[in-house]
Amino acid sequence: MSFALLFSYMSKILVSGGAGFIGSTLVDKLIDQGHTVTVLDSLVSGSRDYLNLAADFWEIDLLDDSLISRFQEAGFDLVYHLAAQIDVRKSVDDPIFDNRVNVLGGLNILEASRQSNVKKVIFSSTGGAIYGETEEIPTSEYAATYPLSPYGINKLALEKYFNYYYQLYGLNYTILRFANVYGPRQYKGGEAGVIALFTEAMAHDKPCVLYGDGKQTRDFVYVDDVVDALILAGGIDCRGEINISTGTEIDMWQMITAIESAAGQKLKLTLSPGRLGEQRRSVLANARALEILNWRPAVSFTEGVRRTYDWVKQQAL
Ligand SMILES: NC(=O)c1ccc[n+]([C@@H]2O[C@H](COP(=O)([O-])OP(=O)(O)OC[C@H]3O[C@@H](n4cnc5c(N)ncnc54)[C@H](O)[C@@H]3O)[C@@H](O)[C@H]2O)c1
């Protein structure tokens, strides 16, 4: 039986971080497809409101002692590991905490998966924080990695453990390195969520702060496209890292224009000097995602921002 067929018959899937922004969107789609899903989430940044009621829910920490025995009892076929401490600034302030969640927590997931014969684990890593300032623009998976934060370092460290578990125990895996994901349900704390912050400010008619000259760029990929890539990754037998991105650089002024046209009004902006250590350009090549997953982003930036703003506005009513 091919791996793709195996996935289509899979019934038991665990999603760590399944109450969060990307994880809950993934869980909804997996359940729509008829899979049996368990969510593991401590709700530290996720929300009970986003939990799919058809999913089983374990409200526990990644480092919970019961993880291995719970996995053995449940017998999952596939595990998506998305739970993480996602705030880059917090990782700078408290690198030990970041390491505990993002390395030791991930290691607990790997151990539980290995000891319960999970067939495959998919890990949500980061492209935005792993490559660092690089001359390779757009940046491919083959570029050297020079992460500029403990968050990026810890994501990279866990990537290496995935490869190690495959080499030693044959635990199958795929690593997806996301660019800057945006869309409905994005947590407004943390650094990744500039679109979440600005759409929220717009919907509440509040000012927001633009740092630097606004010419810094990011590669914004819409959450539904990311979820499609995660689902495709469940059906392939291929290890290694795959960027999930649009390959398009968007600067802060282009982002502001897209939000203003979605809302039909001007944002109230406060300008502030650039922040030390902030990456100037970030854009990831996505040829490997097309080649291996047959994935390409389907939602344009204008459309994605419009959907995000409509959702934020609806929440504000
Ligand atoms: N959003 C982005 O732009 C982006 C970019 C690159 C990578 N990622 C990765 O994608 C994944 C999902 O990110 P998101 O944007 O949905 O963030 P999120 O904060 O909405 O989701 C993370 C979830 O993990 C849970 N969690 C955190 N620590 C936990 C712990 N110790 N034990 C159990 N649960 C815990 C949170 O409650 C939350 O529900 C993360 O691994 C993140 O690093 C996100």
The ligand as a MOL file (V3000), in Angstrom:
LIG
                    3D

  0  0  0     0  0            999 V3000
M  V30 BEGIN CTAB
M  V30 COUNTS 44 48 0 0 0
M  V30 BEGIN ATOM
M  V30 1 N 2.1920 31.7080 12.8000 0
M  V30 2 C 3.2970 31.7290 12.0900 0
M  V30 3 O 3.5520 32.6770 11.3280 0
M  V30 4 C 4.2770 30.5940 12.1690 0
M  V30 5 C 5.4400 30.6500 11.3840 0
M  V30 6 C 6.3620 29.6020 11.4540 0
M  V30 7 C 6.1060 28.5100 12.2760 0
M  V30 8 N 4.9840 28.4810 13.0490 0 CHG=1
M  V30 9 C 4.7730 27.3230 13.9110 0
M  V30 10 O 3.4570 26.8130 13.7200 0
M  V30 11 C 2.9950 26.2450 14.9600 0
M  V30 12 C 1.6220 26.8010 15.3020 0
M  V30 13 O 1.7470 28.2050 15.4920 0
M  V30 14 P 0.4770 29.1770 15.6370 0
M  V30 15 O 0.8000 30.4160 14.9070 0
M  V30 16 O -0.7680 28.4330 15.3480 0 CHG=-1
M  V30 17 O 0.5870 29.5140 17.1900 0
M  V30 18 P -0.4780 29.4080 18.3900 0
M  V30 19 O 0.1450 30.0540 19.5650 0
M  V30 20 O -1.8160 29.8980 17.9420 0
M  V30 21 O -0.5510 27.8280 18.5950 0
M  V30 22 C 0.3220 27.1280 19.4410 0
M  V30 23 C -0.5250 26.2450 20.3280 0
M  V30 24 O 0.3550 25.4930 21.1730 0
M  V30 25 C -0.1820 25.4760 22.4900 0
M  V30 26 N 0.9420 25.3200 23.4170 0
M  V30 27 C 1.9750 26.1800 23.6280 0
M  V30 28 N 2.8100 25.6920 24.5500 0
M  V30 29 C 2.3110 24.4830 24.9250 0
M  V30 30 C 2.7380 23.4870 25.8380 0
M  V30 31 N 3.8680 23.6410 26.5800 0
M  V30 32 N 1.9870 22.3780 25.9760 0
M  V30 33 C 0.8510 22.1960 25.2520 0
M  V30 34 N 0.3950 23.1190 24.3740 0
M  V30 35 C 1.1170 24.2460 24.2140 0
M  V30 36 C -0.8710 26.8190 22.6430 0
M  V30 37 O -1.8680 26.8440 23.6530 0
M  V30 38 C -1.4700 27.0220 21.2480 0
M  V30 39 O -2.7690 26.5040 21.1570 0
M  V30 40 C 4.0760 26.5420 15.9910 0
M  V30 41 O 4.8990 25.4060 16.1140 0
M  V30 42 C 4.8670 27.6860 15.3780 0
M  V30 43 O 6.1930 27.7130 15.8300 0
M  V30 44 C 4.0630 29.4960 13.0070 0
M  V30 END ATOM
M  V30 BEGIN BOND
M  V30 1 1 1 2
M  V30 2 2 2 3
M  V30 3 1 2 4
M  V30 4 1 4 5
M  V30 5 2 4 44
M  V30 6 2 5 6
M  V30 7 1 6 7
M  V30 8 2 7 8
M  V30 9 1 8 9
M  V30 10 1 8 44
M  V30 11 1 9 10
M  V30 12 1 9 42
M  V30 13 1 10 11
M  V30 14 1 11 12
M  V30 15 1 11 40
M  V30 16 1 12 13
M  V30 17 1 13 14
M  V30 18 2 14 15
M  V30 19 1 14 16
M  V30 20 1 14 17
M  V30 21 1 17 18
M  V30 22 2 18 19
M  V30 23 1 18 20
M  V30 24 1 18 21
M  V30 25 1 21 22
M  V30 26 1 22 23
M  V30 27 1 23 24
M  V30 28 1 23 38
M  V30 29 1 24 25
M  V30 30 1 25 26
M  V30 31 1 25 36
M  V30 32 1 26 27
M  V30 33 1 26 35
M  V30 34 2 27 28
M  V30 35 1 28 29
M  V30 36 1 29 30
M  V30 37 2 29 35
M  V30 38 1 30 31
M  V30 39 2 30 32
M  V30 40 1 32 33
M  V30 41 2 33 34
M  V30 42 1 34 35
M  V30 43 1 36 37
M  V30 44 1 36 38
M  V30 45 1 38 39
M  V30 46 1 40 41
M  V30 47 1 40 42
M  V30 48 1 42 43
M  V30 END BOND
M  V30 END CTAB
M  END
